[in-house]
Amino acid sequence: MRVHTKSLFGVSAVIGISAAVILLARGFGVFYNDTPSIPEGFWYSTGKPTPELGDYVALCPPDFAAKLALERQYLPAGRCPSGTVPLLKQVYATPFDLVKIEGDTLHVQHGQTAITHPVNILKHDHEGRPLTQASGGVLSAAQYWLGSPCPIGFDSRYFGAVPRKNIISVIQPLFTW
């Protein structure tokens, strides 16, 4: 009977410590990524005020995208105001950049620099439901185009430019694999 009590105490301690670590990590701006959108692992908020081209960011998807993601179960429920978990993506274009999608290529005119990213635009999701491709254009003073090399990623290629207010923070890897 005594061994059972010790085992129960040990399991309870592990659960309690794990919950405390998760809550503290969330409070200190640590994000966990288990998707192929960016390297898997732990990322932390840098405190950098303005995202730049190539930065990684944590964001809450725009409301219409979050609604679709929840209805179709692309994302689980989470702490974003729109009800999803935050997404972690890379900044592909910044305010005033010109964004154009041609075939399987995203073209970005960033000042005098032309940048291309290979993109996979799906017409249907894994259950055959139609997906809408976002249109490009010149981003406004408070918009960012966010993406990922993951062929099935849910990002700006489907929901368009993201308002700055939806970006939680610029992030950097803490421990990834």
N, C-alpha and C positions, 0 to 999 in steps of 0.2 A: 504494500500500500504506500509506503514511503517513497519508493521509486516513482510511482505514478504521480505523486504530488510534485516531485522534483521535475518530472517531464512536463507536466502541465505548467509549472512556473516558467520553465525554460521556453516553451512555445509562446506563452503569453508575453514574456520579455522580448523575444524576437519580433513578434507582431507589434508590440508597443514601440520599440525602437525604430522599426521600419516605418511606422506611421509618423513618428516624430521627424525622422529624416526627410520624408516626402513633404510634410508640411513646412519644415524649415527651408528645404530646397526651393519650394514654390515661393516662399516669402523672400528669399534672397535672389530670385530671378534665375533659377536653374530650370531648364527645360529638358525633357527626355524625348528623344526621337527614336522610334522603332519602325520607321518607314524608309523606303529606298529613295525618297525625295532628296535628302542630303545625307551625309555620313551618319550612320546610326550611333547613338550614344548620348552623352550628356553635354549640354550647351549652356553657357551662362550669358546673362545680360551684361553688356559692356558699359552701359550708361552713356554711350555715344549719342548725342542728340539728333543727328541727322544721318539717315542712311545714305551711303554712297554706292555707286556702281560696283558690283561684285560682292558687297557685304551680304551676310546672311542675316535674316530677320525673323522674329516671331511675330505673327499677326493673327488677328481675328478676321475671318473672311467676311466680306460684305454681307448684309442681311439676306439678300436674295440668294446668294451662293450658299450661305449657311443653311437656309431653309431647304434648298435642293439636296445638299449634302446630308442633312438629317433625314429627310424623307426617303432618300435612296440608300441610306446607311453607308455613305462614303466615309463619314466621320462619326465618332461617338459624341455623345453629349459631353459638355465640359463647361469651363468657367468663362468663356467669352460671352459678352452681352447678347450675342445672337444665339447662344446655346450650344456651341461646339467647343471642342478643344482647340487650342491655338495651332496654327500651321507654322512650319518652319520652312522657309524658302530663301532663294538667292535673288538679289536685286539685279534684274536684267536691264532695266531702264529707269531713269530718274526724271524729275520734272523737266518739261520742255523738250525731251527727247522725242524723236519720230520713231514710231513702232509700226512695222509692216510684216504681215505673215504672207509668205509666198510658198505654197506647197509645203514642204517639210523644213522650211527655214524661217526663223525669226530674224528680221533685219532691224537693227537699231542704229539710228543716227544720233550719236552722243557728241554734240558739238561738231568738231571737225573729224571725229573718229567714227568710222563705220564698223559695226560689230555684227557678227552673225552667230546664231545659236541653232543647232539642229533641234527640231521639235517634232514630236509625233502627235498629230491632231487626230484624235479618234472621232468617228462619226457616231458611234454607239458605245455605251458602257458594257461591262461584262455580262449584263442581262439583256442586251439588245435594245435598251432604251436610248432614244436620240440624245446627242450632246450638241450644244450650240458652240460654235467657234466664236471667240471674241474678235471684234474688229480692232484694228490698230488706230493709228492717228498720232497727233501730237499730244503728249501728256500735259495736263494742266500744272500749275505751280504746286499743287498738293497731291500729285498722283505718282505712283510707282508701278512698274510692270515687274511682277515677281514670278519666278519660274524654277524649273528643276530639270535635270537631264533625264529623270525617270519617265519612261514612255507612258505610264498610266497615272502620272501625278495630277492632282487637282489644283490648278493654279491659274494665273492670268490668261493662259491660252483658252480657258473656258469661261472665266468670269470677268475678264478685262482688267483694266488698271485698278489699283487699290488705293483708296484715299489714305493720306498720311495718318489720319486719326485712327485707322485700323491697325497700324503697325505698333506693336507693344514695345519692342526694343530691337536694337541691333544686337546680335548674338555672336559668340565665338565658341569654338569647341573647348570643352573642359576635359572630356575623356571620350574619344570615339573609337570605333573599330570598323 
